[in-house]
Amino acid sequence: MKVIVFGASGYLGAKLCEHLSDSGVEVIAVLRSLPPGSGAWQAKLSSIVTGDVTQDSLFANLRNCIADAIVYTVSLNHTESEKDITRTLAVNVAPTWRALDLARRIGASRFVYLSAQQVYGREYTGKITEQSPSKAANFYGLTHLLGEKIANHYDQADGLRCISLRISSGYGKPVFKTNDCWTLVVNDLCRMAIERQELRLKGTGRDERDFIHLDDIARGIRHFLTVPADRLRGEVFNLG
């Protein structure tokens, strides 16, 4: 199997590339720039394509790629998504559409879109299922909900099997020191314990989270890349 991973040098993307490569998958890594000290990681990849997802040139460079599937992990983080809606749409939404169109053009049979638990909003209590109403309360959640809708459109219109995975609160050691992951609750607590020798919660302490390790996220994505196509149809799954 050959898979294109968008956002390959990011917190989730880098771990996913590593996991897929170790599982025998040929990985085409799409990333904005190569992180320092990434030589060993690069050696595991089939090929690397650098560029900005907001630029035409990146997608032009990918038109001749041959791949069975695309995994799309690109997004501004929660904080950055709230600052400038024009930039947020340009990064979080429009390139998702173009990546789906690329999948159709190159004949990929599957597209996995990484969404987020924030599509459910902030005020949920009890058990959240895929049938729970979407009540996105911020731009981050709203743009991921839009990404899911675009993926479903391509699934219904073109027969490209598209799966959206709503990821809960991830944690785990990043592949690269430059990965943006230290505001995540578990990672933040670990760093605090090392640097300050204390643990301090930023909040009331009453919030409930569903945590999932990076390795389990990567395994979950690989599962959805290999599930028989006749068992999938524009579906959304919680991954936590």
Secondary structure as the mmCIF struct_conf table of DSSP 4:
data_model
#
loop_
_struct_conf.conf_type_id
_struct_conf.id
_struct_conf.beg_label_comp_id
_struct_conf.beg_label_asym_id
_struct_conf.beg_label_seq_id
_struct_conf.end_label_comp_id
_struct_conf.end_label_asym_id
_struct_conf.end_label_seq_id
STRN STRN1 LYS A 2 PHE A 6
TURN_TY1_P TURN_TY1_P1 GLY A 7 SER A 9
BEND BEND1 GLY A 10 GLY A 10
HELX_RH_AL_P HELX_RH_AL_P1 TYR A 11 ASP A 22
TURN_TY1_P TURN_TY1_P2 SER A 23 GLY A 24
STRN STRN2 GLU A 26 LEU A 31
BEND BEND2 ARG A 32 SER A 33
HELX_LH_PP_P HELX_LH_PP_P1 LEU A 34 PRO A 35
TURN_TY1_P TURN_TY1_P3 PRO A 36 GLY A 37
HELX_RH_AL_P HELX_RH_AL_P2 GLY A 39 GLN A 42
TURN_TY1_P TURN_TY1_P4 ALA A 43 LYS A 44
BEND BEND3 SER A 46 SER A 46
STRN STRN3 SER A 47 THR A 50
TURN_TY1_P TURN_TY1_P5 VAL A 53 THR A 54
BEND BEND4 GLN A 55 GLN A 55
HELX_RH_AL_P HELX_RH_AL_P3 ASP A 56 LEU A 62
TURN_TY1_P TURN_TY1_P6 ARG A 63 ASN A 64
BEND BEND5 ASP A 68 ASP A 68
STRN STRN4 ALA A 69 TYR A 72
HELX_RH_AL_P HELX_RH_AL_P4 HIS A 78 SER A 81
TURN_TY1_P TURN_TY1_P7 GLU A 82 LYS A 83
HELX_RH_AL_P HELX_RH_AL_P5 ILE A 85 ASN A 92
TURN_TY1_P TURN_TY1_P8 VAL A 93 VAL A 93
HELX_RH_AL_P HELX_RH_AL_P6 ALA A 94 ILE A 106
TURN_TY1_P TURN_TY1_P9 GLY A 107 GLY A 107
BEND BEND6 SER A 109 SER A 109
STRN STRN5 ARG A 110 ALA A 116
HELX_RH_3T_P HELX_RH_3T_P1 GLN A 117 TYR A 120
BEND BEND7 ARG A 122 ARG A 122
BEND BEND8 GLY A 126 GLY A 126
TURN_TY1_P TURN_TY1_P10 GLU A 130 GLN A 131
BEND BEND9 SER A 132 SER A 132
HELX_LH_PP_P HELX_LH_PP_P2 PRO A 133 SER A 134
BEND BEND10 ASN A 138 ASN A 138
HELX_RH_AL_P HELX_RH_AL_P7 PHE A 139 ASP A 158
STRN STRN6 ARG A 161 ILE A 167
STRN STRN7 SER A 169 TYR A 171
BEND BEND11 GLY A 172 GLY A 172
BEND BEND12 VAL A 175 PHE A 176
TURN_TY1_P TURN_TY1_P11 LYS A 177 THR A 178
BEND BEND13 ASP A 180 ASP A 180
TURN_TY1_P TURN_TY1_P12 TRP A 182 THR A 183
BEND BEND14 LEU A 184 LEU A 184
HELX_RH_AL_P HELX_RH_AL_P8 VAL A 185 ARG A 196
BEND BEND15 GLN A 197 GLN A 197
BEND BEND16 LYS A 202 GLY A 203
BEND BEND17 GLY A 205 GLY A 205
STRN STRN8 PHE A 211 HIS A 213
HELX_RH_AL_P HELX_RH_AL_P9 LEU A 214 THR A 226
BEND BEND18 VAL A 227 VAL A 227
HELX_RH_3T_P HELX_RH_3T_P2 ALA A 229 ARG A 231
BEND BEND19 ARG A 233 GLY A 234
STRN STRN9 GLU A 235 LEU A 239
#
